Amino acid sequence: MDQDLAITIGTTARAAREQMGLTQADVATRVGLVAPVYSRLERGLMLPSVPTLYRLCTELKVSPEELLGLAESAQGGKSPRTTEDDAPTLRRLLYLARKMDAGKLDALVHVATELAR
């Protein structure tokens, strides 16, 4: 088992779950696992099967690239991994911003700039 990959998947799944306000039991039920198995997944002690990985992405609204730690930044390199100290709300904002077209992203930057003043 690739321990680094398991930890990346688990950390990303945990952050997405917490951002959505779900319990481990909620997510386990949604993806077809029992809670103790899902807990092991979040702790990086196991890798999910491909069908489970698909269901995780769908239920947690996370791209496969993000869940696997492969998301590319705008500069062309791997995006920095989110630490447990990062706020789940910030992760959600980044996820949504990455899906926006240039016009909407520009508007978001202007709004954020004004709110930060």
Buried (B, 14 or more C-beta within 10 A) or exposed (E): EEEEEBBBBBBBBBBBBBBBEBEBBBBBBBBEBEBEBBBBBBEBBBBBEEEBBEBBBEBBEBBEBBBBBEBEEEEEEEBEEBEEEEEBEEBBBBBEEBEEEEEEBEEBEEEEEEEEE
